[in-house]
Amino acid sequence: MAHKFEIWKDKAGEFRVRFKYNAETIFSTEGYSSKASALNAIDSIKKNGPDAPTEDNS
């Protein structure tokens, strides 16, 4: 599978989410105090991402 979400713990002990395509990180989230919050972030991205508008600030 080329696309995946990763949950990892940073040096400060916070949980973060990365979205990767192959080995490249496409984006990562802010830090969360619990793994449950990181999982909620993934659910929110999956639910709301497909309909999110694109804002061109170029």
VOGU-3710 file (C-alpha; in Angstrom, 3 decimals, decimal comma):
1> mahkfeiwkd> 0,000/0,000/0,000  1,556/3,274/-1,107  -0,512/5,634/1,085  -0,592/5,363/4,852  -1,044/7,228/8,106  1,648/6,809/10,756  1,299/7,656/14,426  4,581/8,404/16,162  5,769/9,906/19,418  8,030/12,963/19,206
11> kagefrvrfk> 10,876/13,895/21,557  8,466/15,874/23,753  6,329/12,742/24,242  3,434/13,974/22,097  1,682/11,807/19,518  1,796/13,044/15,942  0,324/11,787/12,689  2,142/11,650/9,368  0,509/10,928/6,036  2,973/9,269/3,707
21> ynaetifste> 3,066/8,316/0,057  5,688/5,614/-0,338  8,582/6,945/1,772  7,703/10,640/1,379  5,876/12,516/4,135  3,077/14,557/2,566  2,012/16,234/5,816  2,192/15,871/9,571  -0,055/17,124/12,339  0,409/19,065/15,527
31> gysskasaln> 1,257/17,121/18,674  -1,489/15,430/20,685  -1,295/14,434/24,338  -2,951/11,053/23,741  -2,958/8,400/21,048  -6,772/8,556/21,030  -6,584/12,210/19,972  -4,173/11,324/17,173  -6,570/8,611/15,996  -9,420/11,146/16,085
41> aidsikkngp> -7,335/13,442/13,885  -6,950/10,642/11,329  -10,708/10,011/11,381  -11,367/13,727/10,887  -8,974/13,933/7,931  -10,584/10,895/6,304  -14,083/12,287/6,878  -13,527/15,939/5,953  -10,581/15,788/3,544  -12,340/14,635/0,380
51> daptedns> -14,648/17,678/0,359  -12,107/20,272/1,499  -11,725/23,213/-0,872  -8,376/24,153/-2,381  -7,171/27,653/-1,524  -4,657/29,048/-4,016  -2,575/31,783/-2,358  -0,050/32,120/-5,168
//
